[in-house]
Amino acid sequence: MPDINRSLKMQDRGKSSIPGMTQLLSKRPDMFSLGVWPGYYSKAKGALVWDLDGNEYLDMSISAIGASVLGYCDPDVDGAVIEAIRGGVVSSLNCPEEVELAELLCDVHPWAQMARFTRSGGEAMAVAVRIARAHTGRDKVAFCGYHGWHDWYLAANVGTENALGEHLISGLDPRGVPKGLSGTALPFRFNRVEELKVIVDSHRDDLAAVILEPIRNDEPQREFVEAVRDLASHAGAVLVVDEISSGFRLNSGGAHLLYGYEPDMAVFSKAMGNGYPIGAVIGRAEVMESAQRTFISSTCWTERTGFAAALATIRKHRALNAAEHLCRMGRMVQEGWKELLNKHSIDAHVSGIYPMSHVDFQGPLSRHMKAFYVQEMLERGILASNLFYAMLAHQDQHVDRYLKAADEVLRLMRQLMESNRLEDSLLGQPSQVGFKRLN
């Protein structure tokens, strides 16, 4: 195994000074294999990452949790940001890039006329919900999918057994969310029109918004796409499409354009800035103007680098048709997974849109199987998990190298399972069960 002594020492420091060790649950080392996963990086370029000990890895895992859609340290995006920095990232005046980005997003999405910006996806979703509530004068929200950590969303689990975990997403604790928000967030499942209809029939006069991800693991059914628009209109609610994960994967913009959704607002972050902090809420003018009837404002939302990064990212994404490449890389990985899982008789399920692919090991040793996979791929110089998020920087030779290593690891995994030695072969701790998408 690579020597990760410096990385492990940094993890100890992180545990003692940062609650939860890291800022993002999905980047915590115990989500992979504690004691084995390096956890921290010194530099990153293209599809390569170097840890604190100088070990080089090919990153075939989470690609900054999907934030780096072009690749790490992209010269065009970084060049635009460096130019922005040289001109000063803040002043008592506003940067013109925010107007340019609003215009560009509305050009990509002709149904929208206005935009507001944040620095992250979670707060962008909170802004969208606030605007919807201000526009309608109502409190309740119907939703499906994962939409972040804010109170409006976790309120679904307040005063219930576990409304989210029952059929949407497990592992989200609402502790700290005001109990008075109980009953304001009402979940329904993807492609289950009848569940949304029950919510609309029961809460029509109180419903501010219908919120959903346009796609996650399953393709949206045509009747579902049409029904969410009709039911939102029938209730007088704002239809919000959350593109934080799906945006700029299947096309140069929102996936809702491909599937025929007709939203009133759409929310973006992650890939839009290739890793730089930027979030956006775009929408129809009559809805977006309601932002003026409530208080939505933050100093850091005016900082320049996020806008510069997003402009450069979107322009390059469109010019190179990055989405086609992302889909091709993901298809190669998914097809490779399926072939190798069948070859080695490993029980696992492959899912997800091609640019955001998942392979979930099954059975009582699923956590140990994942940890072993992580461990052995690291031994072969590859950052790998049960996820593969594609970047423009990924190339055919990267996928070939990855699948050749996966072939070796899965063969070894099968041998150890047959001899009941898999658990004893782990150098670190089995991966923890974090929140898990169920839809």
N, C-alpha and C positions, 0 to 999 in steps of 0.2 A: 504494500500500500504506500501511496505518497506520504512523505513526511509533512505533517500539518501542525507541527508543534506551535508555531506562532499563531496560527488560526485558532487552535484550541485554547491557548492562553487568552486570546482576545474574546473568545466565547465566555470564559470565566469572568473576565472583566465586565462584559456586557450583562451577564446574569446578575452581577452585584450592583450595577449602576442603572440598569434600564428594566422596568417591569416587563416581563415577558421576553427579555433579551433583545428583541428586535422591534422595529416599528410596524412590521407587516407579518401577520401570522403565517402566510404562505412562504416566507423566507426564513422561518425559524429552522435551525439545524435539526431539531427533533421531528420536523415534518418529513425528513428524509432518512437520516440515520445518525443519531447523536453520537459523537466521538469519531465519526468517519467523514461526515460532510464538512468541507472546509469552512463554509459559513460566511467568510469575508473575502473580498477581492482587493488586489492592488491596482490592477488595470484590466481593461477589456478593449478588444478591437475586432471588428467584424463578427465572427462567430467564436472567437477565442476569449478565454478568461484566464487570468493569472491570480493565484491566491497569495496570501501574505508570505508564504514560504517560497514563492517563486515557481511553484508548479504550474505548468500550462495545461489547460483543458479545452477540448472542443465542447462547446455548450450545445447540447441537444436536449435541453430540459425546458425551463420555463421562460427563457428569453426576457428576463426582468419582469416576470408575470405578465407577459404579453405587451409590455410597454415599448420594447425595442423592435419595431416591425421592420425596419430597414437593416439593422445591425448595429453593434456597439461602435461608438466613436465615429459615426458616419461623417465623412469629410464635408459633405454639402450642408448637413444640418449643423454640425459643429462650427463650420465656417460662418454660417449666418449668425449663430449665437455669439461667436467671438467678435464679429463685426458690431453686433448690438452692444456687447459689453464695452468695446472701445468707444462707442458713442455715448456711454452712460446708460445704465439699466433703469434708473429712476430719476425724476426731477419733479419740480412743482407743477409741471405740465404733463400731459398724457402723451404716450407714444403713438405714432400714427399706425403702427402695426396692428393695433387692436381693431381699427376700422377696416384695414385691409383683410384681416382674418375673418371678420364678420361678413364682409362682402364675398370672400372666397367660399366660405361655408354655404352661403345662400346661393351662390352660383352652382355649387355642386348639388345642392338640394333646392331646386327651383320652387318648391311649395313653401319654403320658409322665407321670411323677409327680415328677421331681426335675430340678434344673438347677444347673450351675456356670457361672461367668462369667469372661471374660477381657477384654482391651481390643482384640483384633484377631482376624480370622478365622484367620490362620495359626497363632497360638498356641492358638486354640480347637480347631483340628484336631489339634494336637500333644497337647492334653489328652485329646481323645477317643481317640486312639490309645493313650495311656498307660493310660487307664481300661480299654480293651479288653484290653490286654496284662495288666494287673493282674487283671482279672476271669477271664481264661482261663489265665493262667500260660504263655502262648505268645508267640512272637516275630514270626511272619510275618504279612504283611498283603497281601491281594489288593485291587486297586483299579482303577478306571477314572476318567478325567477329570483335572482340574487341582485340586490341593489345597494349594498354597502352597510355601514355600521351606524348610521344616524338613528336618532330616536324614532322618527316617523316610521322607519322600517321595522326595527326590532320591537316596536309596539305590538306587532302581530303576536308576539310570544308573551305579552303581559296579560296575566289573568286567565291564561289557558294552560292546558297540559303541555303543549308544544306545537302550536299551530304550524310553524314553519317546518319543524322536523317531521311532522306527520306525513307531509307529501311534497315539500318543496326543497328544503335545505336544512340539514341537521347540524347541531353543534353550536348554535348561536344563542348565547345566554343574554337575556334582557335585563340582567341586574343593573340597577342604576337608571333605567328608563322610568320616567314618572308613571305611576300606576294610573294616573288620570287619563293616560293615552290609550288605555285598554279599549278595544273595540273600534279603534280608528283606522287600523290597517287590516284589510280583509284579503286573505290569500286565495287564489284559484290556480289550478294546474294548467300547464301549457297544452294547447289543443283541446281543452275541455270546455267547450262553449257553454254547456249546461251549468257548469259551476259559476261562471261569470254571470249567466242569466239569473241565477238564484240571488246573487249579491245585488244585482241591479234591481230586481223586483223587490227586494227587501229594504234597500237603502237608497233608492233612486233620488229622493229629495235631499239626501245628505252627502251624495257622492261627488267629490271634487275631481277625482282623476281615476283613470284606468291606466296602469303602468305595466309594461312587459318588455322582456328582451325579445327581439324579433326572431331569434333562433339561438339555440344552445346546442343540445345534442340531437334533437329531432327536427326534421323539416316541418315547418308550419303547414297545416292543412288549409286549403283555399277557403273553406267555409269558416275556419277559425279567423283568418285574416279579415274576412269581410264582416264577421260577426262582432269582433272587438270594436270596429269602427261604428257599426250600426248601434250597438248597445251603449257605447259611450255617448253618441249623439242623442240617443233616446233618453238617456239619463241627464243630458246637459253637462256631462263631465268632460274633462280635458283628456285626450288620449296622448300618453307619453311613451315614446319608444326609447329604451335604454340601450344605447349603442356602445357603452363603455368597453365591453369585451368584443362585441361583434364588429364594430366599426373598423373600416380599413383592413379587413381580412379578405372578404370575398369580392370587394370592389374598392374603388377609390372614393369612399364615402360610407354611408350607412347601409347595412344589409337590408333595411326596410325597403329601399328602392328596388331591390331584386324581387322581393316577395309581394309587393303591391300594398303594403301598409300605407295608410293615409293619416299620419299623426298630426297632432296640433303642436307638439314639441318633440325634439329628439335631443339626447344627451350624449356627449362624447368626452373621452379622455384617453388614457393609456396610449395607444398607437398613434394618436393624432400628433403628438410631439416627439415621437421616437425616444421617449424616456425623460424628456424635460417636463417639468410640472405645468400642465395646462389642462383645463376642462372647459367644456362649452355646453351651453343650452341654446339651441336654435328653435325658432318657432314662427307661427303665424303672427302677424303684427298685432291683431286684436287681442291675442292671448298674452304675448310678450309685453305689451304696454302695461299690463297689470302689475309688472314689477315696479312701476312708479307709484302704485297705490299701497305699497308695503315698504319695509326697510330692508334692502339687500345691498350690502356694501362692505368692502374690505380693502385695506391698503395694498396688500401684496397681490391682489388681483390686477393691479396696474403695472406690475413689474414686466420688463420688456422681453426677457429671454424666452419665456414660454411662447409668446406670440411669434417671435422670430423663428423658433424651432418648428412650430406648427406650420407656418407658411412654407418653410423649406421642405418639411416632410411631405405635406400634401402635394406640393408641386412635383417633387421627385416621384412620389408614389404614382401620380397620374401619368407622368411622362414615361415611366418605365413599365407601366402596367404591372406594378408589384403584386397585385392580388393574384394574377395568373400564376406567378412564380410561387407564391405562398401556398396556393392550392396544390400545385404539382409536388412541392416538397412534402406536404402533409399526406398526399395520396401515396407517395412512395413509402413513407414511414408506416402508414396504416396497413398497406398491403404487405409490407415486410413483416410487421408484427403478426398479422394473421397467419402468414405462411410459417413463421418460426414457432408460434404457439401451437399450431397444429403438428408441426414436425416433431416437437419435443413433448407433446401431450401435456401442455401447461394450461390449466383452467384459468382463463382470463377473458375479459370482455373489452373489445375495442369500440370506441365511440367518439363523438365530437365532429364538428366541422373540420375539414382537412387542415386548415391553418392552426387549429387549436385541438390537437388530438389527445385522446386519453386511452390508456390501457389499464384496466383495473383487475388486479389479481383477485381470485376468488378462493373461498374456503377458509377454514379455521386458522391457517398460517398465512393469510393474505398480507398482514403487516410485516411478517418475517420475510416473505417473498419479495416485497417491495424493498425492504432494507438490504437484502442480499443483492438484488439487482443494482441498487445504488452503489453499494460497496464494490462490486466486481467491475462495474463500468468505470468507476473512479480508478481502479487498478489499471485499467486500459486507457487512462487519460481522457475520459469522457464524463462530463457532467450529465447525468441522466436521472430521470425519475419515472413516474408513471404518466408523465405529461410530455408532449412535444409541441412547443409553440414555434411556428416557422418564422424565419426572418428572411429578408431579401439576401442577406449575407450567406445563408445556407446554400450550398451547392451540391451537385450530384455526388461528388467524391466524399463529402461529409456524411451524406446519408449512407453511402456504400460502406464507409468505415464504421459508422454506427451500427448498421445491421450485421456486419461481420462480427463485431464485438458482442452484440446481443445474441447471436447464434451460439457463441461460445458460452456465454453466461447462462442462457436458458438450458443448454445441454447439461451444464454443471449443476444447475438448480434441480433438474429432474433427477439426476443421479443422487444427489444429497437427500432429496425427498424420499426416494425409494429406499434409501438406507437409514431413514429417520435421523439424519445428521444435519439437517438444514439449520435448526436453531443453534446448534453448537458451532456452526461455521460463521456466525455473525461476529464481527469485530466491534460493532457499535450496538446501540439499542434499537429495537424495532421502531419503525416510524409511528408517530402518534396519529390518532384519528382526529383530524381537524374538521372544519365544516365541510360538508360534502353536498354537492348539487345532486338532486334526485330527479329533476325533470328532464 
